Amino acid sequence: MTAGRPIDPSRHAVRRRSLIEGLVATLMFPLWPHTSLPVRPAIVMVDGWILSEADLAEARVLPTRRRQPNDR
Amino acid sequence: MIDDLAQSSTDIPAFDADVCIAGGGVAGLTLASRLDAAGYRVVVIEAGGRDVSAAAQDAYAGETVGTENLPLRETRLSALGGSSNHWGGWCRPLDAVDFARRDFFPDGTWPIGQQDLAPYLDEARALLDIDETSGADLDLADAGGRLQTIEMQFSVPPARLGEKFWRSLSASRNVRVILHAALVGCACDRATGRVLSFGVASTAGTRRLECRARLFVLAMGAIENARFLAIENRRYDDRLGNRGGAVGRSYMQHLHQVLGAFVLLGDAPPAPIVGPAQRAFFSSTPALLRETGTGAFRLYTSALSCPPLGAELSRVARGATCRSVAGEGMVLVTAEQLPDADNRIELGDARDGLDRPRVRLRWTVTERDRRTLQVAAWEFGRYLIAAKIGRLKVNAAILSGADPVAGWTRLASAPGAAGHQLGGARMSRTADDGVVDRDCRVWGTENLFVAGAAVFRTGGHANPTLTIVQLGLRLARHLERLLAA
């Protein structure tokens, strides 16, 4: 026995934008909130680490290094 | 006055009240204390006693289906004060974005806004003994508008509301608390939708009472409120807030687990994040939610131990960025689970000691939820790089979408869910897509209300107790107006 009747899934689905809404959104594109966020530099993931591309570029320059006091 | 239905020698006469509240937890005691101060006669029926007992906890046992969940019996406390008897005191009000319409998720739109709860914030803070804050809400220049630091507030030590109000409740002439008294039914006029009385039984089932009042409130926690409504709707043909089948639907948790571990680089400049010896709190910004269509999240750095990762980073990045590792730490995430109608509280086949159906909880962490966690990881990793703070190693379980595994990626304090039970009797604009209206009145009834996190339309990332108290104070004000009319 469930708590209630089956529900109308359309009420719980993400509503699709209408054609007009889509057109307005396109015209408003420069003002659309999320587009105001700046584009960010690329990052990469290696073995679960989130790294900058520079991290890997420098790796080619410095393939090895001496052990440092803070290394564990 | 405090009575105990478990003590057979106690004579409890019939009690006509202005308001009958089922549940003496955070929501119920907030209401009772406020109505007491306003001079109204209140009866609070609490299934537990002054202390937690195995007998009272037994009613909380149930079945869980879906993603591994926290045990139903252990995450809730059946005692005066409810979950305040074991909470950690973390507080933050919901953000404005939590109430607002999100284009990617219109189902989450509340019928009230942050401004409707703001007048009760100071009183809620005082009731919870909040006297410590951490940080401030600030944009982070290096986070590209996607992360911000946030203020968290703390009830220190965590307010135990049963103990806090024990003396005043004992001395009160207006409030009568009946311990070890479980709500087992209600009498309702089918024609008018008016609740006439609550049926009450002692936890052992040996004594019965009928509580009559003008107004009735369900304040037993999200799961128990939905369970009660589901049981009674069998008798009342879904008239108690279930016209649209919403009772028990869209149960929500806060996802809570280790996001990853970070390595601080020695040449890092001063920044809002600081070493693992200090906590720092971050959250998603509304702009990020609009950009990604995910739930909100909060991050905090922690001094909890993790394996040394500096050497691993030097292998992965081949050394250039990590010549001088200044420290390591962990970052934990608490994330909003966007409501999903299939996550639901329903009635199981087993029965409790009072012959009521036990609860069956269907709960799944969806792909959308997992994406929220992944967005949190990517954004925090980006921020550490942009701010020249360090590098993040993401918990593999978050990347793979798997459940957390043993080891440093799964902590006892962050097992995957936070134990916050939200939804099941959500607030709505119409009777078709929720259980209560903007005043927390159960749709289809004249005088039955719900208090607590059951009414949350969405959960945000904030710990819910402060909002529960704000909602309770607001409901008390509404009930006062009704009683005065």
Interface residues (C-beta under 8 A of the other chain):
Chain A: M1 T2 A3 G4 R5 P6 I7 D8 P9 R11 H12 V14 R15 P33 H34 S36 L37 P38 R40 P41 I43 M45 V46 D47 G48 W49 I50 L51 S52 A54 D55 L56 E58 A59 R60 V61 L62 P63 T64 R65 Q68 N70 D71 R72
Chain B: F104 F105 P106 D107 G144 G145 R146 A226 L229 A230 N233 R234 D238 N242 G244 G245 A246 V247 G248 R249 G260 G266 P286 A287 L288 R290 E291 P308 G310 A311 E312 L313 S314 V316 A317 R318 G319 A320 T321 R323 S324 V325 A326 D340 A341 R344 I345 E346 L347 P357 A377 W378 G381 R382 L384 I385 A386 R391 L392 K393 V394 N395 A396 L399 D432 D433
